[in-house]
Amino acid sequence: MIKSAEFIVSNTKIEHCPTDLIPEYAFIGRSNVGKSSLINMICDRKNIAKISKVPGKTKVINHYKINDSWFLVDLPGYGYAKLSKNSIKKINSTIENYFLKRKQLLAAFLLIDIRHKCLNIDLNFMKWLNQNLIPFDIIFTKADKLKSHEIENHKNNYINCLLKFWSKTPKTFITSSKKNIGKNEIINYIEKLNSEFTN
């Protein structure tokens, strides 16, 4: 259960991230995957993460303290089409530095639009996470865009694609920010990881 959600800081430097030694979870995905809407749903706050009609609004690391016991981290997306090469390079550097240097990170949540097939840009990012021993799970977004019988088919097709590269696939969650689907499953999973971390 989310009792409190507080925005703490935005920055592009790892050394400026919060120093609290509490677990944190990074949320990341391609541009326009619905990350801000998902974060607002999880935090039970309408505008804690700013939603923009222009893809790629998040260009910094945003820390939100949840229940005074863990951080939700909103990372810049990847796959921008309308940014300069220099801007993309800076964003990619910010993302890589975060994942490679942030010791408090327990897991990353990779957001995937459930309507889409496996894309190389997502697969390559998963491979990079794997190579750097960064645990991650997959959150399928925008389930409201599909009919109920299509959701499972799309999820299974995606998992079958992943099985071409890995013998075991990440844990997956089905979500819809519009219909408030998947919120409890994600929070319960994070609370379980927090409990294991504490013990």
Secondary structure, DSSP 8 states (H G I E B T S, - for coil): ----EEEEEEES-GGGS----S-EEEEEEBTTSSHHHHHHHHHT-SSSS---SSTT---SEEEEEETTTEEEEE---B--SSS-HHHHHHHHHHHHHHHHH-TTEEEEEEEEETTS---HHHHHHHHHHHHTT--EEEEEE-GGGS-HHHHHHHHHHHHHHHTTT-SS---EEE-BTTTTBSHHHHHHHHHHHHHHHH-
